[in-house]
């Protein structure tokens, strides 16, 4: 029993270490992806703030649609 407890508490399972390393790498990859997407989003937001939407200057008389009768 003591050997089982010692192995459970004190031993390092290589499979667990490999899984931990894999998960740590995955977290790092996702964090870098998040930073890349956030910077891309900031760049797109800044670009959109400097450009006037295409249809803002056009004055079109479009009647409002009536709701459909069911």
Secondary structure, 3 states (H helix, E strand, C coil): CHHHHHHHHHCCCHHHHHHHHHHHHHHHHHHHHHHHHHHHHHHHHHHHHHCCCCCCCCCCCCCCCCCCCC
